[in-house]
Amino acid sequence: MPNETPGGLDFTGADCRGWMHEAGFRDTRIEHLIGAQWMVIGVK
Protein backbone atom coordinates (compact mmCIF):
# COMPACT_ATOMS: atom_id res chain seq x y z
CA MET A 1 0.00 0.00 0.00
CA PRO A 2 2.26 2.84 -1.15
CA ASN A 3 1.70 6.45 -0.27
CA GLU A 4 2.67 8.54 -3.29
CA THR A 5 4.11 12.01 -2.85
CA PRO A 6 3.87 14.79 -5.45
CA GLY A 7 7.52 14.11 -6.33
CA GLY A 8 6.66 10.55 -7.27
CA LEU A 9 8.26 8.71 -4.35
CA ASP A 10 6.51 5.75 -2.75
CA PHE A 11 6.48 4.99 0.96
CA THR A 12 4.90 1.99 2.62
CA GLY A 13 2.64 2.01 5.62
CA ALA A 14 5.49 0.36 7.53
CA ASP A 15 7.73 3.33 6.61
CA CYS A 16 5.13 5.75 7.98
CA ARG A 17 4.66 3.70 11.15
CA GLY A 18 8.45 3.75 11.68
CA TRP A 19 8.62 7.53 11.30
CA MET A 20 5.69 7.97 13.66
CA HIS A 21 7.34 5.69 16.23
CA GLU A 22 10.55 7.76 15.99
CA ALA A 23 8.45 10.91 16.58
CA GLY A 24 6.98 9.46 19.78
CA PHE A 25 3.73 7.95 18.52
CA ARG A 26 2.55 4.64 20.02
CA ASP A 27 -0.17 2.16 19.11
CA THR A 28 0.16 2.89 15.40
CA ARG A 29 -1.93 0.97 12.90
CA ILE A 30 -2.72 1.00 9.20
CA GLU A 31 -6.37 1.35 8.19
CA HIS A 32 -7.52 0.59 4.65
CA LEU A 33 -9.89 3.17 3.17
CA ILE A 34 -11.31 2.83 -0.35
CA GLY A 35 -9.47 1.29 -3.28
CA ALA A 36 -5.72 1.78 -2.96
CA GLN A 37 -6.05 4.44 -0.25
CA TRP A 38 -5.03 3.94 3.38
CA MET A 39 -4.15 5.92 6.46
CA VAL A 40 -1.80 5.43 9.38
CA ILE A 41 -3.18 6.20 12.84
CA GLY A 42 -1.16 6.65 16.02
CA VAL A 43 -1.48 7.96 19.57
CA LYS A 44 1.00 10.42 21.02
PATORZA-977281 format. One line per field, with one value per residue (C-alpha): y, z, x; residue in three letters. Coordinates in steps of 0.1 Angstrom, whole numbers, plus 2048, in hexadecimal, padded with zeros to 3 digits. Each point is the difference from the previous one (the first is absolute). Layout:
N
north Y, ...
up Z, ...
east X, ...
lumlum Ala, ...
This chain:
44
north 800, 81C, 824, 815, 823, 81C, 7F9, 7DD, 7ED, 7E2, 7F9, 7E2, 800, 7F0, 81D, 818, 7EC, 800, 826, 805, 7E9, 815, 81F, 7F2, 7F0, 7DF, 7E8, 807, 7ED, 800, 803, 7F9, 81A, 7FC, 7F1, 805, 81A, 7FB, 814, 7FB, 808, 804, 80E, 818
up 800, 7F5, 808, 7E2, 804, 7E6, 7F8, 7F6, 81E, 810, 825, 810, 81E, 813, 7F7, 80E, 81F, 806, 7FC, 818, 819, 7FE, 806, 820, 7F3, 80F, 7F7, 7DB, 7E7, 7DB, 7F6, 7DD, 7F1, 7DC, 7E3, 803, 81B, 825, 81F, 81D, 822, 820, 824, 80E
east 800, 817, 7FA, 80A, 80E, 7FE, 824, 7F8, 810, 7EE, 800, 7F0, 7E9, 81D, 816, 7E6, 7FC, 825, 802, 7E3, 810, 821, 7EB, 7F1, 7DF, 7F4, 7E5, 804, 7EB, 7F8, 7DB, 7F5, 7E8, 7F2, 812, 826, 7FD, 80A, 808, 818, 7F2, 814, 7FD, 819
lumlum Met, Pro, Asn, Glu, Thr, Pro, Gly, Gly, Leu, Asp, Phe, Thr, Gly, Ala, Asp, Cys, Arg, Gly, Trp, Met, His, Glu, Ala, Gly, Phe, Arg, Asp, Thr, Arg, Ile, Glu, His, Leu, Ile, Gly, Ala, Gln, Trp, Met, Val, Ile, Gly, Val, Lys
